[in-house]
Amino acid sequence: MIGMTNGMTHVLVVDDEPAIVAIVRDYLADAGYRVTTARSGDEALRQIRSITPDLVVLDLDLPGIDGLDVAREIRRTSWVPIIMLTARSDEADRVAGLELGADDYVVKPFSPRELLARVRAVLRRGHAEPSSELVVGDLAVNDAERVVVVAGSAIDLTATEFDLLARMAASPGRVFTRAQLLETIHGVAVDSGERAIDAHIKNLRRKIETDAHRPRRILTVHGVGYRLVAS
C-alpha cells in the first residue's frame, strides 16, 4: 500500500484545533496507525506531496486554504480516501465535499471511537477481497483489481463510488433505495444520508455517463432511489 511504513497504514490528520489533533492522533496511533498532522490547508498539501498518506482526515474549516479547496486540490492528482470533519450546521459544505470526491464525513463533536470506525470502514472499502467481474452493457466492474471500464476506457473512482457502482452492477435493473445504498457505504453519517448518496451518484454520473445531465446508465426512480441499466 502506498504510504505504508513498516506495514503501518499512514493517516494524515488536518485540523487547526490542537486539542482535536492531539486526541485523534493519539487514538489512531493506539489503534496501530502511523499518524502525521497538519494545522492548515497549506501545510496539509505540503505533507500530502511529501508522505503520500493512505487516508486523510480533513477538517473543512481551516485557516488560509479551507478544507474544500484542499480536497479539490488533492483530487487533481490523487484518489486517496478522504474523511471530512464538519460542524453540524455545515450541511451544504458536507454535500460539496462529497461532490468533490470525499468518501465520508464525521460531524463535530464526535467520539474518537466513531472516527476510528469510519477510518477502518473506508480503508476496508478501498481494499476489498476479490470476487468477480460484473458486466452491464459496455460497463465492467472488476472487484479483483477495483477497476471500472466504460466503453473500453478505465475510469478512476473513489472507494465509495466503486462500492456503490458495484452494488448496483450486481443486480442490473434493480431499484435501490437510498437507504439500501447507504448500507453499502455504512461509514456515511445518517443525519444527511440521502443527500450524501445523491452527491456520490452525481459524481458517478460525471464519470461514467456521456452526458451527466441526461444519464443513460444510472437512472433516477423518483421518490425511491436509483437503478443501473445497460446504456
C-alpha positions in Angstrom: 0.0 0.0 0.0 1.4 3.4 -1.0 2.3 5.4 2.1 2.8 2.5 4.4 5.9 2.4 6.6 6.9 -0.8 8.3 3.5 -2.3 7.5 1.6 0.6 9.1 -1.2 2.5 7.4 -0.4 6.2 7.3 -3.1 8.7 8.1 -2.8 12.4 7.7 -4.9 14.4 10.2 -5.6 18.0 9.2 -7.3 20.3 11.8 -6.4 23.7 13.3 -7.7 22.8 16.8 -4.7 21.5 18.8 -7.0 19.5 21.2 -8.7 17.7 18.4 -5.4 17.0 16.6 -4.0 15.5 19.8 -7.0 13.3 20.6 -7.3 12.0 17.0 -3.6 11.4 16.7 -3.3 9.5 19.9 -6.4 7.4 19.3 -5.3 6.4 15.8 -1.8 5.7 16.9 -3.0 3.5 19.7 -5.0 1.6 17.1 -1.9 0.9 15.1 -1.9 3.6 12.5 1.1 5.9 11.7 -0.2 9.5 12.0 1.1 12.7 10.6 -0.7 16.0 11.4 -1.2 19.4 9.8 -2.7 22.6 11.2 -3.6 24.4 7.9 -4.5 23.8 4.3 -1.1 24.8 3.0 0.7 22.5 5.4 -1.7 19.7 4.5 -0.9 20.0 0.8 2.9 20.0 1.6 2.5 16.9 3.7 0.5 15.1 1.1 3.2 15.7 -1.5 5.8 14.6 0.9 4.4 11.5 2.6 1.7 10.2 0.3 -0.8 9.1 3.0 -3.2 6.2 2.8 -6.1 8.2 4.2 -6.7 11.9 5.0 -8.9 13.1 7.9 -9.6 16.7 6.8 -11.4 19.5 8.7 -13.3 21.7 6.4 -12.9 24.9 8.5 -9.2 25.7 8.1 -7.3 28.9 8.1 -6.0 30.1 4.7 -6.8 27.4 2.2 -10.1 25.9 3.5 -10.8 22.1 3.6 -12.9 22.2 0.4 -10.1 23.7 -1.5 -7.7 21.2 0.0 -10.0 18.4 -1.1 -10.3 19.8 -4.6 -6.5 20.1 -4.9 -6.0 16.5 -3.6 -8.5 15.2 -6.2 -6.5 16.8 -9.0 -3.8 14.2 -8.6 -4.9 11.5 -6.1 -7.8 9.2 -5.1 -6.5 8.8 -1.6 -9.6 8.3 0.7 -10.8 11.5 2.5 -12.9 11.7 5.6 -14.1 15.2 6.3 -14.6 16.7 9.7 -17.5 19.2 9.7 -19.7 21.3 12.0 -23.3 20.1 12.5 -24.6 23.3 10.7 -22.4 22.8 7.6 -24.7 20.5 5.6 -24.0 22.4 2.4 -20.3 22.1 2.9 -20.7 18.4 3.6 -22.5 17.8 0.3 -20.0 20.0 -1.5 -17.2 17.9 -0.1 -18.8 14.6 -1.1 -19.3 16.0 -4.6 -15.6 16.8 -4.7 -14.9 13.1 -4.1 -14.6 12.8 -0.3 -15.5 9.3 0.9 -17.2 10.1 4.2 -17.7 12.7 6.9 -17.9 12.9 10.7 -19.9 15.7 12.4 -18.3 17.6 15.2 -18.4 17.0 18.1 -17.6 13.3 17.6 -16.1 10.5 19.6 -12.7 9.2 18.6 -14.2 5.7 18.6 -16.7 6.8 15.8 -13.9 8.3 13.8 -11.8 5.1 14.1 -14.7 3.1 12.9 -15.1 5.4 9.9 -11.3 5.1 9.1 -11.4 1.3 9.2 -14.6 1.2 7.1 -13.2 3.4 4.4 -9.9 1.6 4.3 -11.7 -1.8 4.0 -13.8 -0.5 1.1 -10.6 0.5 -0.7 -9.0 -2.9 -0.3 -11.8 -5.4 -0.6 -11.2 -9.1 -1.3 -11.5 -10.2 -5.0 -14.8 -11.7 -6.2 -15.8 -11.4 -9.8 -16.2 -9.1 -12.8 -19.7 -7.6 -13.2 -20.7 -6.5 -16.7 -23.6 -4.3 -17.6 -23.7 -3.4 -21.2 -20.4 -1.7 -22.0 -19.6 -1.1 -18.3 -17.4 -3.7 -16.5 -16.7 -3.6 -12.7 -13.7 -5.8 -11.7 -13.7 -6.4 -8.0 -10.3 -8.2 -8.1 -8.5 -5.1 -9.3 -11.0 -2.5 -8.2 -11.2 -1.2 -11.7 -14.1 0.1 -13.7 -14.1 0.2 -17.5 -16.6 2.1 -19.6 -16.7 1.6 -23.4 -13.1 0.3 -23.2 -11.7 3.1 -21.1 -10.7 2.8 -17.4 -12.4 5.2 -15.0 -10.9 6.5 -11.8 -13.4 6.2 -8.8 -13.1 6.7 -5.1 -13.6 3.7 -2.9 -17.1 4.8 -2.0 -18.0 5.4 -5.6 -16.7 2.0 -6.6 -18.7 0.2 -3.9 -21.9 2.0 -4.9 -21.5 1.1 -8.5 -20.5 -2.5 -7.7 -23.6 -2.9 -5.6 -25.9 -1.7 -8.4 -24.0 -3.7 -11.1 -24.5 -6.9 -9.1 -28.3 -6.5 -9.8 -28.8 -4.6 -13.1 -32.2 -3.1 -13.4 -33.0 -3.4 -9.7 -34.2 -0.3 -8.0 -32.1 0.5 -4.9 -33.4 2.9 -2.3 -31.1 5.5 -0.9 -31.2 3.7 2.5 -30.0 0.4 0.8 -27.2 2.3 -0.9 -26.3 3.9 2.3 -25.9 0.5 3.9 -23.3 -0.3 1.2 -21.2 2.7 2.3 -22.1 2.3 6.0 -19.4 4.8 7.1 -21.6 7.8 6.0 -23.4 9.6 8.7 -27.2 9.0 8.8 -28.2 12.6 9.5 -27.8 13.7 5.9 -27.6 10.2 4.4 -29.9 10.8 1.4 -28.0 13.9 0.4 -24.7 12.0 0.7 -26.0 9.3 -1.7 -27.2 11.9 -4.2 -23.8 13.5 -4.1 -22.0 10.3 -4.8 -24.4 9.4 -7.6 -23.8 12.8 -9.1 -20.1 12.1 -9.1 -20.6 8.7 -10.7 -22.7 10.1 -13.5 -20.0 12.6 -14.3 -17.5 9.8 -14.7 -19.5 7.0 -16.4 -22.2 8.9 -18.4 -21.7 10.5 -21.8 -23.9 13.3 -20.6 -24.3 13.5 -16.8 -27.4 15.7 -17.2 -29.1 13.1 -19.3 -28.0 9.8 -17.7 -28.5 6.6 -19.6 -26.8 4.2 -17.2 -27.7 5.3 -13.6 -31.4 6.2 -13.8 -33.4 8.0 -11.1 -36.5 6.4 -9.8 -38.3 9.4 -8.4 -39.4 9.1 -4.8 -37.4 5.8 -4.4 -33.8 5.8 -5.5 -31.6 4.6 -8.4 -31.0 1.7 -10.8 -28.2 0.8 -13.1 -29.1 -0.3 -16.6 -27.2 -1.1 -19.8 -26.9 2.0 -21.9 
